[in-house]
Amino acid sequence: MSLGFQNAGFDIVAAFDSWLPAIEVYKDNFQHPVFKKDLAETEAHLDIAKLNPDVIIGGPPCQDFSSAGKRDESLGRADLTLSFANIVSQVKPRWFVMENVERIAKSHVLKTALEIFRAEGYGLTCSILNASYCGVPQVRKRYFLIGQLGSEDSFLDSYLTKNQSKKPMTVFEYLGHSLGIEHFYRHPRSYKRRAVFSIYEPSPTIRGVNRPIPKTYKKHQGDVCEINENLRPLTTIERSYIQTFPNNFKFRGSKSDLEQMIGNAVPVKLSEYVARCILEYIEDSSRNAYSLPPVQLKLFEKASNYQGTFAI
C-alpha cells in the first residue's frame, strides 16, 4: 500500500508494523521512518496523532476472514480491524483507506467498525475490487473501505468503477516473455481445482505459501498444459512481480518470511489505482467548488487544504 500511494504522488510520513522481518525489508525500500508497534495497544493512536496525517491507510490482518485461513473471527486477529477503526476515530484524519479480503464484507467485526466510522462523521465507500481490472496481472479480489470526513456515503463509487480496464490484465501483458516460461504451477487449496496456468491469462491469487509440484500430482481437466519436467512454480521474486513490485525492490530474509510478506501484500498497482481515484475525486471536487458562492467557496477551500501526507 505504501509504494502504491507513494507512486500516485502522496507523501508518506511514517509506517507502523509489529513483524520485524517486514520492518527490515520496509527500511531498505523507503526513506521515511517505520516503527515497530503493536497497533492493538490502547495508546497506539497517540504516536500516529503526533504525525497529524491527512490520510491513514492500512490492511489489518485478514487470516481470520480469509478463505486460506480458519474463517474464525474469535481467534483474535480480526480485532485489529477494530483497532484500526478506533485509531481512525481517535486521530480523525480527513481520509482513511482500509483493505482486507473479500470475505470481511460478511463479518460481524466489519459491522462494528462501520458503526465506529459513521459515529465519527465519515462518509464511506465500500468496494470489492478485482486487481486484474486495476493494472495487476492477477485475479485477486479485495475489499476496500474508503472514508472521507463529512462526506456522503458512496462518494467514490463512480471513480473506482469508471477507471477500471474493460478486460483483465494477463501476465504476458504485464511481464511479456521475461519469465522465460509460458505455463506455471500454483499449488491448489484442493485437488478439485486446477493448478497449471498460462502467462496469457491473469495469474491466480498470490498466496503466502509456494509449494513445488508433488510427484504424485495428476493433471486436472482444467490444467492448460501437460505435467512435465519443464513445468515449475513461480520463484519467490517472480511472485513479487505478479504482485507488481518493481524489479528494484529489495527483499531480504528467509524464504518462508518472504513468501508470506509477498503473499500478504496489497499489489502495488492496486494500491496505486485506489490512490489515483482519490486524487481524481479531490481534483474534481476542487474544480466544481469554484462555481460556489464566495462564502461557500472560502469554507470549501479551508476544508480542502490537503497536504497529501499520511501515516499507515
Secondary structure, 3 states (H helix, E strand, C coil): CHHHHHHHCCEEEEEEECCHHHHHHHHHHCCCCEEECCCCCCCHHHHHHCCCCCEEEECCCCCCCCCCCCCCHHHCCCHHHHHHHHHHHHHCCCEEEEEEEHHHHHCHHHHHHHHHHHHCCEEEEEEEEEHHHCCCCECCEEEEEEEEECCCCCCCHHHHHHCCCCCCCCHHHHHCCCCCCCEEECCCCCCCCCCEEECCCCECCCCCCCCCCCCCCCCCCCCCCCCCCCCCECCHHHHHHHCCCCCCCCCCCCHHHHHHHHHHCCCHHHHHHHHHHHHHHHHHHHHHHCCCCHHHHHHHHHHCCCCCEEEC
